[in-house]
């Protein structure tokens, strides 16, 4: 089992992914959400690499390398879990 450590201080931080072209760890989904604004749900460290679980308005969750995210700490923090289901 790999070392898996959670980091939660970034939860809710506004994040815009800018994945590197031809990154072997990314799929078409990663590139489909490139440039779209989401919010970090969680950051985990696996094998010495920080991965962010990013949620988007359509409720899709996509993992990105933390280094490939543009973070906006000045924006209101929140995830789609913080919005009432019927809102």
N, C-alpha and C positions, 0 to 999 in steps of 0.2 A: 504494500500500500504506500502511495506517495505521501509526502508531507503536505498537509492541507491546513492552512491557517486562515481564519476569517478576519477581515478588517471591516468594521462597520462605520467609522467616522464619516465616510463619504456617502453613506446612504442618503438618497434623495438629491444629491448634487446633480445639477443639470450637466449633461454630457453630450457632445457631438462627436461621433466617431469619424476618424480619417484613417481608415486602414491602409497600410502600405500595399502597393500593387504586388501581386503574386506572392503574398504571404502564405506559406504552406499550411498554416493552421487555420486559415479562413476558407469559408465556402461562399457560394453565390449569395446566401442570406446576409453574410457580413457586408458584402459590397452593395446589396440592395438597400440597406439601411445607412450606408455611408452618407454623411452630411445631414442626416435627420437628427433632430433634437430628441433626446431621451433623458432618463434619470437613472442614476446608479441605484441598484437594489442591494448590491453586496459586492465586495471585493474579496477574492480569495487568492492565496499564493500557493501555487502548485509547481513543484520542481524549480523553485527560485524565481518564477515568473508571476507577476501580478495580473490577474484576469478580473475584469469587471463584468458583472451581470447587469446589462442595461435594458431597461424596459421602455417601450415606446407607446405612443397614444393608442395604437391599435391592439395593445396588450401583448404584443410580441416581445419575448425576451431573447436577447442575443448577447453572447459573450465576446468581449474584445480585450486585447492586451491593453492594460491601463495606459501604457505609453502612447497608444494610438487614439486617445480620447482628448478632446479639448474640453476642459472643465470650466464651469462658470460658478464659482462659489458665491457670487453676488446675487444670483437668482434665488427666488423662494425655493426651499427644499421640499421635495415631495415625490412620491411615486404614484402610480395608478392605484395602489393599495390604499392610499390616503384619501381617495375621492369616493364618495358614496356610489354604489352600483347604479343608481337611477339618476345620477347627476348629469 
